[in-house]
Amino acid sequence: MTAPTPDHYAVVGNPIGHSKSPRIHTLFAAQTGQNMRYDALLAPFDGFCETALAFKTGGGLGMNVTVPFKEEAFRLATRLSDRARAAGAVNTLTFNGDEIFGDNTDGAGLVRDIRSNLGRRIAGQRVLLLGAGGAARGVILPLLAEKPAALIIANRSADKAHRLAAAFPGISGGGFPELAGQSFDLVINATSASLHDAHLPLAHHQFAPGCLAYDMVYGKETPFLRQARAEGAATADGLGMLVEQAAEAFLVWRGIRPQTEAVLAELRRP
């Protein structure tokens, strides 16, 4: 008897060779007994839509989207989840006939990593979100759903932080100087500074006693994490967020949530 053809999924980006998503989803599929294959696709900078639609036409059922194509994926979708609409970006596409469903699992992945893997509550905490770009916008709605005591956005461009904060009721934003005298229980770095080993202008008192400093970048010791550790904060990188957002996408596609603990341990193994 011929084995059934595996359901086909992929991640698309540029660059894409470094992506851990194929390994993560292959581990998820083995764990849950799902007959699927998952590939990495390099799309030209001006060819995302053509790449995504060709994959769909070829029988692909779903696609993760990484930089720099999340906003293009948002525009390609024919139907959006509430969290994708709030984020203004899509990292998970599902193809079903003529419909292209766009979702954003980044915020859910961040929240689940902080709560389940790191054992930290967000409810009632003072949260500082650094950055006002797409990475920051994509996690605001899930963070607000946790009911923090406060959510403050800080960015080098104060105007950009003000505009982002204005899109969500109950939060405020501004430049780094406006943080003077304030301290936070959870500080999340969603800027690109860590990718370039750049420092952020944070004062030492901004890390409250018992603070968790979380950098969305993973796999490197960043200036943000070094500073936070020197100020006595607990620290975490974004590898857990990567695995948890993948698990959320897997749930959207397959209707089952894989266990992430063993997969995360496998990825952290030297």
N, C-alpha and C positions, 0 to 999 in steps of 0.2 A: 504493500500500500504506500502511495506517495504521501510524504509528510505535508501537512498544510503549509501554505506560504505564510511566512511571518508577517504580521502587521508592521507597516513601515513608518518610522518616525525619524526626526533629525533635528539637529541644531544648526542654525545658519548665522553667520557673522563674518566679520573681516577686521582683524585676523581671526582664525578659528582653530589653528593647529594646537594651541595650548589648552583647548576646552576639555574639562573633566566630565562634561555631560554624557558623552557616550559610555564612559566607564560606569558612571552613576546609574544610568538607566538600564544598562546591561545587568548590573548587580540587582537592581530593583526587579527586573523581569525574571531573573533566576529565582529570586527569593519568593516571588508571588506566583510563579508558574505561568507567566504570560508568554504567549508565542509572539514575539516581536523582535525587530531589529531596529537599531538606532545608529544613525550616521552623523558625521560632521560635514557640513556643506560650506564651502567658501563662495560667497557671492561678491561680484564686482561692486564697487562703491555705488555705481549707477545702475545696478542690475538686481536689486533685492526683489522687486515685484515679479520680474521674469523668473528668477530662481524659485521663489515660493510657489508661483502658479504652475511651473513646470513640474515641481515635486508633487503638487496636488493632482495634476493631470495624470501623472505616472502612478497614481494610486496611494500616495502618501496620506496618512490619516491625521498627522499632527506635527507641529514644528515648534521648537523653542527658538526664540529670537534673542540675540545678544547684540552688543554694540557693533556698528552704529545704527542699527536698523529698527529699534523699538518704536520710534515715532512713525516710520513708514509702515510698520506692521499695524499700528493703530489705524492708519488711514486705509489700509487694505481690507480690514475686517468689515464684514457686512452686519455683524451684531457684536455688541460689546458688553462685558460684565460691568457692574457698577464700579468695581475697584479699578478696572482698566480705564473707564471713563474718567474717574477721579485722578488717576495717574497721568492721563494724557499719553500713555505709552502701553505697548503690548509686548509681553515676553513669551506668551503661549498662544499658539494658533491651533484650532481644531477644524478640520475640513469634513463637512458632512453634506454631500450633494453640492448644491450651489452655494450653500452657506459657509462663510468663513467666520468662525467665532473667535473673538479676541479677548484674552484674559491677561491679568497681571498678577503673578504669584509672588513677586519679590517681597512685598510687605508682609504677607502671610508667612513667608519663609523666615524673615527677620524676627517677627514676633514669636513664632514657634521655637526658634533657636534660643532666644533670650529666656522664654518661659520654661520650655521643656528640657533643653540640653544644659542650659546654664543655671536653671533653677531660680531665676530672678523674676519678681513681679514688676509689672509696669503700672498697674492700677495704683493711683495715689502718689505716684512718684513725679518728681520734677525732671522733665526730659529736655535735653538740649540736642537739637538736630543741626549738624553743621553742613552747610551747603544749601543751594537753592536751585539746583539743576534737576534733571530727570530722575537721578537716583534718589534724591530727597523726596521729590514729589510722589514717587511711586510707593513710598512707605507711610505717608502721612495718614491716610484713611485707616489702615489697620492699626496704627499706633493710637489714633484717637478712639477707636473702638475698645481699646483696653482701659479707657477712662483714667489717663494720667492726671495728676494734680495740675500740671501745666505742661504745655509743649511750646517751646521757643525755637525759632529758626534763626541761625546766625550765618552770615555770608560776608565775604569781603566786599561785595557790592550790596550795600544796604538797600538800595532801591529794589533790587531783584528779590531780596528776602521779604521786603514789605509787600511786593506784588504777590508772591507765593502765599504768604500768610493770609492775605486778603481773600484768597480763593477758598479758605476753609474757616468756618466760624469757630471762634473760641481759642485761636492761637495767635501769637504775635511773632514778629520778625524784625530784624535790623542788622546793623553792622556789629563787628566784634566789640568796638568800644562801648556799645549799649549794654553789654553784659556785665559791666563794672558793678561789683558788690553782690552779684548773684552766684549761687552755687547750685549744682544739679546732682541728682541721684543716678542718672543715666545720661551719658554723652555718646552720641552716635555720629561717627564721621562718614558723611556721604559725599564729601568733596573728592576731587581728583588729586588732591595734594599728595596723598600717600603713594600714588603711582609715580610721582616725580621726586619722592623723598623730600618734599617741601614741608616746612614747619607752619603750623597754624598759630595765630596770635592769641592763645588762650592764657589767662592768668592762672596761677596755681590754685587760688581759692575757688575756682569754678568746679573743681572736682570735690564734691562733698564727701565727708567721711562715709566709707562703705560704697562709694560710687563704682559703677561699672562703666568702663570706657570701651566702646565697641567700634571697630574699624571694619567697614564693608570690604576693604581689600583683604586678600588672604595670601598666605604663602610667603610673607616677608615681614621683617621687623621694621615697622614704620616709625617715623619721628613722632607721630601722634601717640602710638602705643608706648614708646619710650618715655615721653613726657608724662603721660598719665600714670605709668608705673612709678616714676620718680616722685610723683605727688601722692602716692599711696593708694591709687585706684586699682581695682581688679581690671583685667584686660581680656579681650577676646577679639579674634579676627573673624572674617566673614565666611570661612569655609562652612560653618554650620548653616549659615543662611543659604549658601549655594545648594547644599544637600536638601535642606527643607523646602526651598522653592521648587526644586526638582520633584520632590515627593508630592507637593501640591499639584504640580502639572501632571504627574502620573495619575493622581486621583481624578483630575478633570478628564483625562483620556480614557482610563481603564476602570474607573469606578471603585478602585481599591487603594487604600493608603499603605505604602510599604513602610516597614520599620527602618528607621534611619540610623539607629545607634551603631549597628555593626558596619554599615556603609561608611559612616563618618570615621569610625575607628580605622577602617581599611585605608581610607584616603590619608589619614594622619600618620600611618605607619611609614617609617623611613625607608 
